[in-house]
């Protein structure tokens, strides 16, 4: 399981806070080692629908610059929501605008920029106050979110994009538990929000477990008004969902559909509750 911080009562439904801050240095080193090892032809391979490896690297650079500008430098200028535009549409629009603008930047220049700016991002997070209010995390249903969750969310995004590049060039998922355990723990903070429309008697529990060294178990409990990841009371879960780590992270990022994840999942108890838990999404989608 991932490193934890002290509980914050106002956010207890999100579960125990996660301390992802020291891991940005580790993720940054893994990203740079991978990018430095790519062949010239690899940069043109499709990493996600509509984006090449080069495009995804450009997107990561935009994320790095955005974090530093907003939270380190207090920079307030930049794109704004258009009238009637949803958050999801806004994010997809500005991401594409950035990638289009960087089309003239070579892979070598992108890599050098990612090394420079990514190192600054890692240093920023090392000293961030985990309890400070920060950007909302829409897939967890909280705005503003505590910095610990916003920070962990960024780690999951950087890690996920690195896996997408790995897959594009024929490499398997990096299942090293030092990072993946924190990624999975963060992704599971979406469970209460994913279940917000699922009615169940107060005290009903669903347990989601992930096998392997990076895995763990998360229990979400119905309170009447919402679902919570706070420490569960004694009792047996009404439903248990068990899956492997590779299926879990792909489900949370919609690399696989819930139906595919369910086919790979072992379920005990109430299947309807288990299927509701497998609707989890831990990205802006």
Buried (B, 14 or more C-beta within 10 A) or exposed (E): BBBEBEBBEEBBBBBBBBBBBEBBBBBBBBBBEBBEEBEEEBBEBEBBEEBBBBBBBBBBBBBBBBBBBBBBEEEEEEEEEEEEEEEEEBBEBBBBEBBEEBEEBEBEEBBEBBBEBBBBBBBBBEEBEBBEEBBBBBBBBBEEBBBBBBBBBBBBBBBBBBBBBBBBBEEEBBBEBEBBBBBBBBBBBBBBBBBEEBEBEEEBBBBBBBBBEBBBBBBBBBBEEBBBBBEBEEEEBBBBBBBBBBBBBBBBBEBBEBEBBBEBBEBBBBEEBBBBBBBBBBBBE
